[in-house]
């Protein structure tokens, strides 16, 4: 199943984002620890942490 993160990529390039289990944005920061802490404060104990790339390049695998 492919997940479209285009909207997150456009706004959060180069940042760490915390996502919930439904792949919805919970928090973000340039520091992973701060992004994770913001998510846990909001009640998300195990957010999915993802570093948004600065360049959008194709990947085939």
C-alpha distance matrix in Angstrom:
0.0 3.8 6.5 9.8 12.7 15.3 17.6 17.7 18.4 21.2 23.1 22.6 23.0 24.4 24.1 22.5 20.4 19.7 16.7 16.6 14.2 12.7 12.4 15.7 18.4 21.2 23.5 24.1 27.0 28.0 28.7 26.0 28.5 29.4 25.9 25.3 28.6 28.0 24.9 26.8 29.7 27.5 26.6 23.3 24.4 21.3 19.4 16.6 18.7 17.5 20.0 19.3 20.5 23.6 22.6 19.5 19.2 17.0 15.4 14.7 14.1
3.8 0.0 3.8 6.5 9.4 11.7 14.4 14.7 15.0 17.7 19.8 19.5 19.7 21.3 21.3 20.2 18.2 18.2 15.5 16.2 14.5 12.7 11.4 14.4 16.7 19.8 21.8 22.0 24.7 25.5 26.6 24.3 27.1 27.8 24.2 24.1 27.5 26.7 23.9 26.2 29.0 26.8 26.5 23.1 24.5 21.4 18.9 15.9 17.4 15.6 17.5 16.3 17.3 20.2 19.1 15.9 15.8 13.8 12.7 12.7 13.0
6.5 3.8 0.0 3.8 6.2 9.1 11.2 11.2 12.2 14.9 16.6 16.3 16.9 18.8 18.4 17.3 15.0 15.0 12.2 13.2 12.1 10.1 8.1 10.8 13.0 16.3 18.2 18.5 21.4 22.5 23.7 21.5 24.3 24.7 21.0 21.1 24.4 23.4 20.6 23.2 25.7 23.4 23.4 20.2 21.9 19.1 16.2 13.4 14.8 13.0 15.2 13.8 15.4 18.3 17.7 14.7 15.6 14.4 13.9 14.8 15.4
9.8 6.5 3.8 0.0 3.8 5.6 7.9 8.8 9.5 11.7 13.7 14.1 14.8 17.2 17.1 16.8 14.6 15.4 13.0 14.5 14.3 11.9 9.4 10.9 12.5 16.1 17.7 17.6 20.4 21.5 23.3 21.7 24.6 24.5 20.8 21.7 24.9 23.4 21.0 24.0 26.2 23.8 24.4 21.4 23.5 21.0 17.7 15.0 15.8 13.5 14.9 12.7 14.1 16.4 15.6 12.6 14.1 13.3 13.8 15.4 16.8
12.7 9.4 6.2 3.8 0.0 3.8 5.6 5.3 6.1 8.8 10.4 10.4 11.2 13.6 13.4 13.2 11.2 12.5 10.8 13.1 13.9 11.9 8.6 9.5 10.0 13.6 14.6 14.1 16.8 17.8 19.7 18.3 21.4 21.1 17.5 18.7 21.9 20.3 18.4 21.6 23.6 21.5 22.5 19.6 21.7 19.3 15.8 13.2 13.2 10.7 11.7 9.3 11.1 13.3 13.3 10.8 13.1 13.3 14.1 16.4 17.9
15.3 11.7 9.1 5.6 3.8 0.0 3.8 5.4 5.0 6.2 8.9 10.0 10.4 13.5 14.0 14.8 13.2 15.2 14.0 16.5 17.5 15.3 12.1 12.3 12.2 15.9 16.4 15.5 17.8 18.5 21.1 20.3 23.6 22.9 19.5 21.2 24.2 22.4 20.9 24.4 26.0 23.9 25.3 22.7 25.0 22.8 19.1 16.7 16.2 13.4 13.5 10.2 11.2 12.4 11.9 9.3 11.9 12.6 14.4 16.9 19.1
17.6 14.4 11.2 7.9 5.6 3.8 0.0 3.8 5.5 5.3 6.6 8.6 10.3 13.6 13.5 14.4 12.4 14.3 13.1 15.6 17.2 14.9 11.8 10.8 10.3 13.9 14.3 13.7 16.3 17.6 20.3 19.8 22.8 21.6 18.1 20.2 22.8 20.5 19.2 22.8 24.0 21.7 23.4 21.3 24.0 22.3 18.5 16.7 16.3 14.0 14.2 11.1 12.8 13.6 13.9 12.0 15.2 16.2 18.0 20.7 22.7
17.7 14.7 11.2 8.8 5.3 5.4 3.8 0.0 3.8 5.5 5.5 5.7 7.8 10.7 10.0 10.6 8.6 10.8 10.3 13.3 15.3 13.8 10.2 9.3 7.9 11.2 11.2 10.2 12.8 14.1 16.6 16.0 19.0 17.9 14.5 16.6 19.3 17.2 16.0 19.7 21.0 19.1 20.9 18.6 21.0 19.3 15.5 13.7 12.8 10.5 10.7 7.9 10.4 11.6 12.8 11.6 14.9 16.3 17.6 20.5 22.1
18.4 15.0 12.2 9.5 6.1 5.0 5.5 3.8 0.0 3.8 5.6 5.4 5.4 8.6 9.3 10.7 10.0 12.9 12.9 16.2 18.0 16.7 13.0 12.8 11.3 14.4 13.8 11.9 13.5 13.8 16.6 16.3 19.7 19.0 15.9 18.2 21.1 19.4 18.6 22.2 23.7 22.1 23.9 21.4 23.5 21.4 17.6 15.3 13.8 10.7 9.8 6.2 7.5 8.3 9.0 8.0 11.4 13.4 15.1 18.3 20.3
21.2 17.7 14.9 11.7 8.8 6.2 5.3 5.5 3.8 0.0 3.8 6.0 6.3 10.1 11.0 13.2 12.6 15.6 15.7 18.8 20.8 19.2 15.7 14.7 13.1 16.1 15.3 13.4 14.8 15.1 18.4 18.8 22.0 20.8 17.9 20.6 23.1 21.0 20.6 24.3 25.3 23.6 25.8 23.7 26.1 24.4 20.6 18.6 17.1 14.2 13.0 9.4 10.1 9.5 10.1 9.4 13.1 15.3 17.6 20.8 23.2
23.1 19.8 16.6 13.7 10.4 8.9 6.6 5.5 5.6 3.8 0.0 3.8 6.1 9.5 9.3 11.6 10.8 13.8 14.4 17.6 20.2 18.8 15.4 13.8 11.3 13.8 12.5 10.6 11.9 12.8 16.1 16.8 19.7 18.0 15.3 18.3 20.4 18.0 18.0 21.8 22.4 20.8 23.3 21.6 24.2 22.9 19.1 17.8 16.1 13.8 12.6 9.6 11.2 10.7 12.4 12.4 16.2 18.5 20.6 23.9 25.9
22.6 19.5 16.3 14.1 10.4 10.0 8.6 5.7 5.4 6.0 3.8 0.0 3.8 6.3 5.5 7.9 7.7 11.2 12.5 16.1 18.8 18.1 14.5 13.3 10.4 12.4 10.5 7.8 8.8 9.3 12.5 13.1 16.2 14.8 12.1 15.2 17.5 15.6 15.7 19.4 20.3 19.2 21.6 19.6 21.7 20.3 16.6 15.2 13.0 10.6 9.1 6.6 8.8 8.8 11.4 12.0 15.5 18.1 19.6 23.0 24.6
23.0 19.7 16.9 14.8 11.2 10.4 10.3 7.8 5.4 6.3 6.1 3.8 0.0 3.8 5.6 8.6 9.7 13.4 14.9 18.6 20.9 20.4 16.6 16.1 13.5 15.6 13.7 10.6 10.6 9.7 13.0 13.8 17.3 16.5 14.2 17.0 19.7 18.4 18.5 22.0 23.2 22.4 24.6 22.3 24.0 22.2 18.6 16.6 14.0 11.0 8.4 5.3 5.8 5.0 7.8 9.2 12.6 15.6 17.3 20.9 22.7
24.4 21.3 18.8 17.2 13.6 13.5 13.6 10.7 8.6 10.1 9.5 6.3 3.8 0.0 3.8 7.0 9.5 13.2 15.4 19.1 21.5 21.6 17.9 17.7 14.9 16.3 13.9 10.3 9.3 7.3 10.2 11.3 14.8 14.5 12.8 15.6 18.2 17.6 18.0 21.1 22.6 22.4 24.4 22.1 23.3 21.4 18.1 16.1 12.9 10.1 6.7 5.2 5.3 4.9 8.6 10.8 13.7 16.8 17.9 21.5 23.0
24.1 21.3 18.4 17.1 13.4 14.0 13.5 10.0 9.3 11.0 9.3 5.5 5.6 3.8 0.0 3.8 6.3 9.9 12.6 16.3 19.1 19.4 15.9 15.3 12.2 13.0 10.3 6.7 5.7 4.7 7.5 8.3 11.7 11.0 9.1 12.0 14.5 13.7 14.3 17.4 18.8 18.7 20.8 18.6 19.9 18.3 15.1 13.6 10.4 8.4 5.8 5.6 7.8 8.5 12.0 13.6 16.5 19.2 20.0 23.4 24.5
22.5 20.2 17.3 16.8 13.2 14.8 14.4 10.6 10.7 13.2 11.6 7.9 8.6 7.0 3.8 0.0 3.8 6.8 9.9 13.5 16.1 17.1 13.8 13.6 10.6 10.9 8.5 5.5 5.5 5.6 6.5 5.6 9.1 9.0 6.5 8.7 11.7 11.5 11.5 14.3 16.2 16.2 17.9 15.4 16.3 14.6 11.5 10.2 6.8 5.6 4.4 6.2 9.2 11.1 14.3 15.4 17.9 20.1 20.2 23.3 23.9
20.4 18.2 15.0 14.6 11.2 13.2 12.4 8.6 10.0 12.6 10.8 7.7 9.7 9.5 6.3 3.8 0.0 3.8 6.4 10.1 13.0 13.6 10.4 9.9 6.9 7.5 5.8 4.2 6.7 8.6 9.4 7.8 10.5 10.0 6.4 8.2 11.3 10.2 9.3 12.6 14.5 13.7 15.3 12.8 14.3 12.7 9.2 8.1 5.8 5.3 6.3 7.2 10.9 13.1 15.8 16.0 18.7 20.4 20.5 23.4 23.9
19.7 18.2 15.0 15.4 12.5 15.2 14.3 10.8 12.9 15.6 13.8 11.2 13.4 13.2 9.9 6.8 3.8 0.0 3.8 6.9 10.0 11.3 8.8 8.4 6.1 5.4 5.2 6.0 8.9 11.4 11.2 8.7 10.3 10.1 6.4 6.4 9.5 8.7 6.5 9.5 11.9 11.0 11.9 9.1 10.7 9.2 5.5 5.5 4.7 6.4 8.9 10.4 14.1 16.6 19.1 19.0 21.4 22.7 22.3 24.9 24.9
16.7 15.5 12.2 13.0 10.8 14.0 13.1 10.3 12.9 15.7 14.4 12.5 14.9 15.4 12.6 9.9 6.4 3.8 0.0 3.8 6.7 7.6 5.2 5.2 4.6 5.3 7.3 9.0 12.3 14.8 14.9 12.3 13.9 13.7 10.0 9.6 12.5 11.3 8.4 11.1 13.5 11.7 12.0 8.9 11.0 9.2 5.5 4.9 6.4 7.7 10.9 11.7 15.3 18.1 20.0 19.1 21.4 22.1 21.6 23.8 23.8
16.6 16.2 13.2 14.5 13.1 16.5 15.6 13.3 16.2 18.8 17.6 16.1 18.6 19.1 16.3 13.5 10.1 6.9 3.8 0.0 3.8 5.4 5.2 5.4 6.6 6.4 9.5 12.1 15.4 18.2 17.9 15.2 16.1 16.0 12.5 11.3 13.6 12.5 8.9 10.7 13.2 10.9 10.3 7.1 9.5 8.0 5.3 6.2 9.1 11.0 14.5 15.3 18.9 21.8 23.5 22.4 24.4 24.7 24.1 25.8 25.5
14.2 14.5 12.1 14.3 13.9 17.5 17.2 15.3 18.0 20.8 20.2 18.8 20.9 21.5 19.1 16.1 13.0 10.0 6.7 3.8 0.0 3.8 5.5 7.5 9.8 10.2 13.2 15.6 18.8 21.2 20.8 17.8 18.8 19.2 15.8 14.2 16.6 16.0 12.3 13.5 16.2 14.0 12.6 9.4 10.9 8.8 7.2 7.2 10.8 12.6 16.3 17.2 20.4 23.6 24.9 23.3 24.9 24.7 23.6 24.8 24.1
12.7 12.7 10.1 11.9 11.9 15.3 14.9 13.8 16.7 19.2 18.8 18.1 20.4 21.6 19.4 17.1 13.6 11.3 7.6 5.4 3.8 0.0 3.8 5.6 9.0 10.4 13.8 16.1 19.7 22.2 22.4 19.7 21.1 21.0 17.4 16.5 19.0 17.6 14.1 15.9 18.2 15.5 14.7 11.9 14.1 12.4 10.2 9.7 12.9 13.7 17.1 17.2 20.4 23.3 24.2 22.3 24.0 23.6 22.9 24.1 23.8
12.4 11.4 8.1 9.4 8.6 12.1 11.8 10.2 13.0 15.7 15.4 14.5 16.6 17.9 15.9 13.8 10.4 8.8 5.2 5.2 5.5 3.8 0.0 3.8 6.5 8.9 11.6 13.2 16.7 18.9 19.5 17.0 18.9 18.8 15.1 14.7 17.6 16.2 13.1 15.6 17.9 15.4 15.3 12.3 14.5 12.4 9.3 7.9 10.3 10.4 13.6 13.4 16.6 19.5 20.4 18.7 20.6 20.5 20.0 21.7 21.7
15.7 14.4 10.8 10.9 9.5 12.3 10.8 9.3 12.8 14.7 13.8 13.3 16.1 17.7 15.3 13.6 9.9 8.4 5.2 5.4 7.5 5.6 3.8 0.0 3.8 6.3 9.4 11.6 15.3 18.1 18.9 17.0 18.6 17.8 14.0 14.2 16.5 14.4 11.6 14.5 16.1 13.3 13.9 11.6 14.5 13.3 10.0 9.7 11.5 11.8 14.5 13.9 17.4 19.8 21.1 19.6 22.1 22.5 22.5 24.5 24.9
18.4 16.7 13.0 12.5 10.0 12.2 10.3 7.9 11.3 13.1 11.3 10.4 13.5 14.9 12.2 10.6 6.9 6.1 4.6 6.6 9.8 9.0 6.5 3.8 0.0 3.8 5.9 7.9 11.7 14.6 15.6 14.1 15.8 14.5 10.8 11.7 13.9 11.6 9.4 12.8 14.2 11.7 13.2 11.1 14.1 13.1 9.5 9.4 10.0 10.3 12.4 11.9 15.6 17.6 19.5 18.7 21.5 22.5 22.8 25.2 25.9
21.2 19.8 16.3 16.1 13.6 15.9 13.9 11.2 14.4 16.1 13.8 12.4 15.6 16.3 13.0 10.9 7.5 5.4 5.3 6.4 10.2 10.4 8.9 6.3 3.8 0.0 3.8 7.2 10.8 14.2 14.6 13.0 13.8 12.3 8.8 9.3 10.8 8.2 5.9 9.4 10.4 8.0 9.7 8.1 11.3 11.2 8.0 9.4 10.0 11.4 13.6 14.0 17.8 19.8 22.2 21.7 24.5 25.7 25.8 28.3 28.6
23.5 21.8 18.2 17.7 14.6 16.4 14.3 11.2 13.8 15.3 12.5 10.5 13.7 13.9 10.3 8.5 5.8 5.2 7.3 9.5 13.2 13.8 11.6 9.4 5.9 3.8 0.0 3.8 7.2 10.7 11.2 10.3 11.2 9.1 5.7 7.6 8.9 6.1 5.6 9.4 10.0 8.8 11.3 10.0 12.5 12.4 9.3 10.4 9.6 10.7 12.0 12.6 16.3 17.9 20.7 20.9 23.9 25.6 25.9 28.7 29.2
24.1 22.0 18.5 17.6 14.1 15.5 13.7 10.2 11.9 13.4 10.6 7.8 10.6 10.3 6.7 5.5 4.2 6.0 9.0 12.1 15.6 16.1 13.2 11.6 7.9 7.2 3.8 0.0 3.8 7.1 8.4 8.2 10.0 8.0 4.8 8.0 9.8 7.9 8.4 11.9 12.7 12.2 14.7 13.1 15.0 14.4 11.2 11.4 9.3 9.4 9.5 10.0 13.4 14.6 17.8 18.5 21.5 23.7 24.2 27.2 28.0
27.0 24.7 21.4 20.4 16.8 17.8 16.3 12.8 13.5 14.8 11.9 8.8 10.6 9.3 5.7 5.5 6.7 8.9 12.3 15.4 18.8 19.7 16.7 15.3 11.7 10.8 7.2 3.8 0.0 3.8 5.3 6.7 8.5 6.3 4.9 8.6 10.0 8.8 10.5 13.4 14.0 14.5 17.0 15.6 17.0 16.4 13.6 13.7 10.8 10.8 9.8 10.7 13.4 14.1 17.6 19.1 22.1 24.6 25.2 28.5 29.2
28.0 25.5 22.5 21.5 17.8 18.5 17.6 14.1 13.8 15.1 12.8 9.3 9.7 7.3 4.7 5.6 8.6 11.4 14.8 18.2 21.2 22.2 18.9 18.1 14.6 14.2 10.7 7.1 3.8 0.0 3.8 6.6 9.0 7.9 7.6 10.8 12.4 12.1 13.8 16.4 17.2 18.0 20.3 18.7 19.6 18.6 16.0 15.4 11.9 11.2 9.0 10.0 11.8 12.1 15.8 17.9 20.7 23.5 24.1 27.5 28.3
28.7 26.6 23.7 23.3 19.7 21.1 20.3 16.6 16.6 18.4 16.1 12.5 13.0 10.2 7.5 6.5 9.4 11.2 14.9 17.9 20.8 22.4 19.5 18.9 15.6 14.6 11.2 8.4 5.3 3.8 0.0 3.8 5.6 5.4 6.3 8.7 10.1 10.9 12.6 14.5 15.7 17.1 19.0 17.4 17.5 16.7 14.7 14.5 11.0 11.3 9.7 12.0 14.0 14.8 18.5 20.5 22.9 25.5 25.5 28.7 29.1
26.0 24.3 21.5 21.7 18.3 20.3 19.8 16.0 16.3 18.8 16.8 13.1 13.8 11.3 8.3 5.6 7.8 8.7 12.3 15.2 17.8 19.7 17.0 17.0 14.1 13.0 10.3 8.2 6.7 6.6 3.8 0.0 3.8 5.5 5.1 6.1 8.5 10.0 10.7 12.3 14.2 15.6 16.8 14.7 14.5 13.3 11.4 11.1 7.7 8.8 8.3 11.3 13.7 15.6 18.9 20.3 22.4 24.5 24.1 27.1 27.0
28.5 27.1 24.3 24.6 21.4 23.6 22.8 19.0 19.7 22.0 19.7 16.2 17.3 14.8 11.7 9.1 10.5 10.3 13.9 16.1 18.8 21.1 18.9 18.6 15.8 13.8 11.2 10.0 8.5 9.0 5.6 3.8 0.0 3.8 5.5 5.1 6.0 8.6 9.9 10.5 12.2 14.3 15.4 13.8 13.1 12.7 11.8 12.6 9.9 11.9 12.0 15.0 17.5 19.3 22.6 24.1 26.2 28.2 27.7 30.5 30.2
29.4 27.8 24.7 24.5 21.1 22.9 21.6 17.9 19.0 20.8 18.0 14.8 16.5 14.5 11.0 9.0 10.0 10.1 13.7 16.0 19.2 21.0 18.8 17.8 14.5 12.3 9.1 8.0 6.3 7.9 5.4 5.5 3.8 0.0 3.8 5.4 5.0 6.1 8.6 9.9 10.5 12.5 14.4 13.5 13.7 14.0 12.5 13.7 11.2 13.0 12.9 15.2 18.0 19.2 22.8 24.2 26.8 29.1 28.9 31.9 32.0
25.9 24.2 21.0 20.8 17.5 19.5 18.1 14.5 15.9 17.9 15.3 12.1 14.2 12.8 9.1 6.5 6.4 6.4 10.0 12.5 15.8 17.4 15.1 14.0 10.8 8.8 5.7 4.8 4.9 7.6 6.3 5.1 5.5 3.8 0.0 3.8 5.5 5.2 6.4 8.8 10.1 11.0 12.9 11.3 12.2 11.9 9.7 10.6 8.3 10.0 10.5 12.5 15.7 17.4 20.7 21.6 24.3 26.3 26.2 29.1 29.3
25.3 24.1 21.1 21.7 18.7 21.2 20.2 16.6 18.2 20.6 18.3 15.2 17.0 15.6 12.0 8.7 8.2 6.4 9.6 11.3 14.2 16.5 14.7 14.2 11.7 9.3 7.6 8.0 8.6 10.8 8.7 6.1 5.1 5.4 3.8 0.0 3.8 5.5 5.1 6.3 8.7 10.0 10.8 8.9 8.9 8.6 7.2 8.9 7.4 10.3 11.8 14.4 17.7 19.9 22.9 23.6 25.9 27.5 26.9 29.5 29.2
28.6 27.5 24.4 24.9 21.9 24.2 22.8 19.3 21.1 23.1 20.4 17.5 19.7 18.2 14.5 11.7 11.3 9.5 12.5 13.6 16.6 19.0 17.6 16.5 13.9 10.8 8.9 9.8 10.0 12.4 10.1 8.5 6.0 5.0 5.5 3.8 0.0 3.8 5.4 5.1 6.1 8.7 9.9 9.3 9.3 10.5 9.9 12.3 11.2 14.0 15.3 17.7 20.9 22.8 26.0 26.9 29.3 31.1 30.7 33.3 33.0
28.0 26.7 23.4 23.4 20.3 22.4 20.5 17.2 19.4 21.0 18.0 15.6 18.4 17.6 13.7 11.5 10.2 8.7 11.3 12.5 16.0 17.6 16.2 14.4 11.6 8.2 6.1 7.9 8.8 12.1 10.9 10.0 8.6 6.1 5.2 5.5 3.8 0.0 3.8 5.6 5.2 6.4 9.0 8.9 10.4 11.7 10.2 12.7 11.8 14.2 15.4 17.1 20.5 22.1 25.3 26.0 28.8 30.6 30.5 33.3 33.3
24.9 23.9 20.6 21.0 18.4 20.9 19.2 16.0 18.6 20.6 18.0 15.7 18.5 18.0 14.3 11.5 9.3 6.5 8.4 8.9 12.3 14.1 13.1 11.6 9.4 5.9 5.6 8.4 10.5 13.8 12.6 10.7 9.9 8.6 6.4 5.1 5.4 3.8 0.0 3.8 5.4 5.1 6.6 5.5 7.4 8.5 6.8 9.7 9.8 12.6 14.7 16.4 20.1 22.1 25.0 25.2 27.8 29.2 28.8 31.3 31.1
26.8 26.2 23.2 24.0 21.6 24.4 22.8 19.7 22.2 24.3 21.8 19.4 22.0 21.1 17.4 14.3 12.6 9.5 11.1 10.7 13.5 15.9 15.6 14.5 12.8 9.4 9.4 11.9 13.4 16.4 14.5 12.3 10.5 9.9 8.8 6.3 5.1 5.6 3.8 0.0 3.8 5.2 5.0 4.7 5.1 7.6 7.7 11.3 11.7 15.1 17.3 19.5 23.1 25.3 28.2 28.4 30.8 32.1 31.4 33.7 33.2
29.7 29.0 25.7 26.2 23.6 26.0 24.0 21.0 23.7 25.3 22.4 20.3 23.2 22.6 18.8 16.2 14.5 11.9 13.5 13.2 16.2 18.2 17.9 16.1 14.2 10.4 10.0 12.7 14.0 17.2 15.7 14.2 12.2 10.5 10.1 8.7 6.1 5.2 5.4 3.8 0.0 3.8 5.4 7.2 8.4 11.3 11.2 14.6 14.8 17.8 19.7 21.5 25.1 27.0 30.0 30.4 33.1 34.6 34.2 36.7 36.4
27.5 26.8 23.4 23.8 21.5 23.9 21.7 19.1 22.1 23.6 20.8 19.2 22.4 22.4 18.7 16.2 13.7 11.0 11.7 10.9 14.0 15.5 15.4 13.3 11.7 8.0 8.8 12.2 14.5 18.0 17.1 15.6 14.3 12.5 11.0 10.0 8.7 6.4 5.1 5.2 3.8 0.0 3.8 5.9 8.7 11.2 10.5 13.8 14.6 17.4 19.6 20.9 24.6 26.5 29.3 29.3 32.0 33.3 33.1 35.4 35.3
26.6 26.5 23.4 24.4 22.5 25.3 23.4 20.9 23.9 25.8 23.3 21.6 24.6 24.4 20.8 17.9 15.3 11.9 12.0 10.3 12.6 14.7 15.3 13.9 13.2 9.7 11.3 14.7 17.0 20.3 19.0 16.8 15.4 14.4 12.9 10.8 9.9 9.0 6.6 5.0 5.4 3.8 0.0 3.8 6.0 9.1 9.5 13.2 14.8 18.0 20.7 22.3 26.0 28.3 31.0 30.7 33.1 34.1 33.5 35.5 35.0
23.3 23.1 20.2 21.4 19.6 22.7 21.3 18.6 21.4 23.7 21.6 19.6 22.3 22.1 18.6 15.4 12.8 9.1 8.9 7.1 9.4 11.9 12.3 11.6 11.1 8.1 10.0 13.1 15.6 18.7 17.4 14.7 13.8 13.5 11.3 8.9 9.3 8.9 5.5 4.7 7.2 5.9 3.8 0.0 3.8 5.7 5.8 9.5 11.4 14.7 17.7 19.5 23.2 25.7 28.2 27.8 30.0 30.8 30.0 31.9 31.3
24.4 24.5 21.9 23.5 21.7 25.0 24.0 21.0 23.5 26.1 24.2 21.7 24.0 23.3 19.9 16.3 14.3 10.7 11.0 9.5 10.9 14.1 14.5 14.5 14.1 11.3 12.5 15.0 17.0 19.6 17.5 14.5 13.1 13.7 12.2 8.9 9.3 10.4 7.4 5.1 8.4 8.7 6.0 3.8 0.0 3.8 6.2 9.8 11.6 15.3 18.3 20.7 24.1 26.9 29.4 29.2 31.1 31.8 30.6 32.4 31.4
21.3 21.4 19.1 21.0 19.3 22.8 22.3 19.3 21.4 24.4 22.9 20.3 22.2 21.4 18.3 14.6 12.7 9.2 9.2 8.0 8.8 12.4 12.4 13.3 13.1 11.2 12.4 14.4 16.4 18.6 16.7 13.3 12.7 14.0 11.9 8.6 10.5 11.7 8.5 7.6 11.3 11.2 9.1 5.7 3.8 0.0 3.8 6.6 8.8 12.5 15.7 18.2 21.6 24.6 26.8 26.5 28.1 28.6 27.2 28.8 27.7
19.4 18.9 16.2 17.7 15.8 19.1 18.5 15.5 17.6 20.6 19.1 16.6 18.6 18.1 15.1 11.5 9.2 5.5 5.5 5.3 7.2 10.2 9.3 10.0 9.5 8.0 9.3 11.2 13.6 16.0 14.7 11.4 11.8 12.5 9.7 7.2 9.9 10.2 6.8 7.7 11.2 10.5 9.5 5.8 6.2 3.8 0.0 3.8 6.0 9.4 12.8 14.9 18.4 21.4 23.5 23.1 24.9 25.6 24.6 26.5 25.8
16.6 15.9 13.4 15.0 13.2 16.7 16.7 13.7 15.3 18.6 17.8 15.2 16.6 16.1 13.6 10.2 8.1 5.5 4.9 6.2 7.2 9.7 7.9 9.7 9.4 9.4 10.4 11.4 13.7 15.4 14.5 11.1 12.6 13.7 10.6 8.9 12.3 12.7 9.7 11.3 14.6 13.8 13.2 9.5 9.8 6.6 3.8 0.0 3.8 6.5 10.2 12.2 15.5 18.8 20.6 20.0 21.5 22.0 20.8 22.7 22.0
18.7 17.4 14.8 15.8 13.2 16.2 16.3 12.8 13.8 17.1 16.1 13.0 14.0 12.9 10.4 6.8 5.8 4.7 6.4 9.1 10.8 12.9 10.3 11.5 10.0 10.0 9.6 9.3 10.8 11.9 11.0 7.7 9.9 11.2 8.3 7.4 11.2 11.8 9.8 11.7 14.8 14.6 14.8 11.4 11.6 8.8 6.0 3.8 0.0 3.8 6.9 9.6 12.8 15.9 18.2 18.1 19.8 20.9 20.0 22.3 21.9
17.5 15.6 13.0 13.5 10.7 13.4 14.0 10.5 10.7 14.2 13.8 10.6 11.0 10.1 8.4 5.6 5.3 6.4 7.7 11.0 12.6 13.7 10.4 11.8 10.3 11.4 10.7 9.4 10.8 11.2 11.3 8.8 11.9 13.0 10.0 10.3 14.0 14.2 12.6 15.1 17.8 17.4 18.0 14.7 15.3 12.5 9.4 6.5 3.8 0.0 3.8 6.1 9.1 12.4 14.4 14.4 16.1 17.4 16.7 19.3 19.3
20.0 17.5 15.2 14.9 11.7 13.5 14.2 10.7 9.8 13.0 12.6 9.1 8.4 6.7 5.8 4.4 6.3 8.9 10.9 14.5 16.3 17.1 13.6 14.5 12.4 13.6 12.0 9.5 9.8 9.0 9.7 8.3 12.0 12.9 10.5 11.8 15.3 15.4 14.7 17.3 19.7 19.6 20.7 17.7 18.3 15.7 12.8 10.2 6.9 3.8 0.0 3.8 6.2 9.2 11.6 12.4 14.3 16.3 16.1 19.2 19.6
19.3 16.3 13.8 12.7 9.3 10.2 11.1 7.9 6.2 9.4 9.6 6.6 5.3 5.2 5.6 6.2 7.2 10.4 11.7 15.3 17.2 17.2 13.4 13.9 11.9 14.0 12.6 10.0 10.7 10.0 12.0 11.3 15.0 15.2 12.5 14.4 17.7 17.1 16.4 19.5 21.5 20.9 22.3 19.5 20.7 18.2 14.9 12.2 9.6 6.1 3.8 0.0 3.8 6.6 8.8 9.2 11.8 14.0 14.6 17.9 19.1
20.5 17.3 15.4 14.1 11.1 11.2 12.8 10.4 7.5 10.1 11.2 8.8 5.8 5.3 7.8 9.2 10.9 14.1 15.3 18.9 20.4 20.4 16.6 17.4 15.6 17.8 16.3 13.4 13.4 11.8 14.0 13.7 17.5 18.0 15.7 17.7 20.9 20.5 20.1 23.1 25.1 24.6 26.0 23.2 24.1 21.6 18.4 15.5 12.8 9.1 6.2 3.8 0.0 3.8 5.5 6.7 8.9 11.7 12.6 16.2 17.7
23.6 20.2 18.3 16.4 13.3 12.4 13.6 11.6 8.3 9.5 10.7 8.8 5.0 4.9 8.5 11.1 13.1 16.6 18.1 21.8 23.6 23.3 19.5 19.8 17.6 19.8 17.9 14.6 14.1 12.1 14.8 15.6 19.3 19.2 17.4 19.9 22.8 22.1 22.1 25.3 27.0 26.5 28.3 25.7 26.9 24.6 21.4 18.8 15.9 12.4 9.2 6.6 3.8 0.0 3.8 6.8 9.4 12.9 14.6 18.3 20.3
22.6 19.1 17.7 15.6 13.3 11.9 13.9 12.8 9.0 10.1 12.4 11.4 7.8 8.6 12.0 14.3 15.8 19.1 20.0 23.5 24.9 24.2 20.4 21.1 19.5 22.2 20.7 17.8 17.6 15.8 18.5 18.9 22.6 22.8 20.7 22.9 26.0 25.3 25.0 28.2 30.0 29.3 31.0 28.2 29.4 26.8 23.5 20.6 18.2 14.4 11.6 8.8 5.5 3.8 0.0 3.8 6.0 9.7 11.9 15.7 18.1
19.5 15.9 14.7 12.6 10.8 9.3 12.0 11.6 8.0 9.4 12.4 12.0 9.2 10.8 13.6 15.4 16.0 19.0 19.1 22.4 23.3 22.3 18.7 19.6 18.7 21.7 20.9 18.5 19.1 17.9 20.5 20.3 24.1 24.2 21.6 23.6 26.9 26.0 25.2 28.4 30.4 29.3 30.7 27.8 29.2 26.5 23.1 20.0 18.1 14.4 12.4 9.2 6.7 6.8 3.8 0.0 3.8 6.8 9.5 13.1 15.8
19.2 15.8 15.6 14.1 13.1 11.9 15.2 14.9 11.4 13.1 16.2 15.5 12.6 13.7 16.5 17.9 18.7 21.4 21.4 24.4 24.9 24.0 20.6 22.1 21.5 24.5 23.9 21.5 22.1 20.7 22.9 22.4 26.2 26.8 24.3 25.9 29.3 28.8 27.8 30.8 33.1 32.0 33.1 30.0 31.1 28.1 24.9 21.5 19.8 16.1 14.3 11.8 8.9 9.4 6.0 3.8 0.0 3.8 6.5 10.0 13.0
17.0 13.8 14.4 13.3 13.3 12.6 16.2 16.3 13.4 15.3 18.5 18.1 15.6 16.8 19.2 20.1 20.4 22.7 22.1 24.7 24.7 23.6 20.5 22.5 22.5 25.7 25.6 23.7 24.6 23.5 25.5 24.5 28.2 29.1 26.3 27.5 31.1 30.6 29.2 32.1 34.6 33.3 34.1 30.8 31.8 28.6 25.6 22.0 20.9 17.4 16.3 14.0 11.7 12.9 9.7 6.8 3.8 0.0 3.8 6.7 10.1
15.4 12.7 13.9 13.8 14.1 14.4 18.0 17.6 15.1 17.6 20.6 19.6 17.3 17.9 20.0 20.2 20.5 22.3 21.6 24.1 23.6 22.9 20.0 22.5 22.8 25.8 25.9 24.2 25.2 24.1 25.5 24.1 27.7 28.9 26.2 26.9 30.7 30.5 28.8 31.4 34.2 33.1 33.5 30.0 30.6 27.2 24.6 20.8 20.0 16.7 16.1 14.6 12.6 14.6 11.9 9.5 6.5 3.8 0.0 3.8 6.5
14.7 12.7 14.8 15.4 16.4 16.9 20.7 20.5 18.3 20.8 23.9 23.0 20.9 21.5 23.4 23.3 23.4 24.9 23.8 25.8 24.8 24.1 21.7 24.5 25.2 28.3 28.7 27.2 28.5 27.5 28.7 27.1 30.5 31.9 29.1 29.5 33.3 33.3 31.3 33.7 36.7 35.4 35.5 31.9 32.4 28.8 26.5 22.7 22.3 19.3 19.2 17.9 16.2 18.3 15.7 13.1 10.0 6.7 3.8 0.0 3.8
14.1 13.0 15.4 16.8 17.9 19.1 22.7 22.1 20.3 23.2 25.9 24.6 22.7 23.0 24.5 23.9 23.9 24.9 23.8 25.5 24.1 23.8 21.7 24.9 25.9 28.6 29.2 28.0 29.2 28.3 29.1 27.0 30.2 32.0 29.3 29.2 33.0 33.3 31.1 33.2 36.4 35.3 35.0 31.3 31.4 27.7 25.8 22.0 21.9 19.3 19.6 19.1 17.7 20.3 18.1 15.8 13.0 10.1 6.5 3.8 0.0
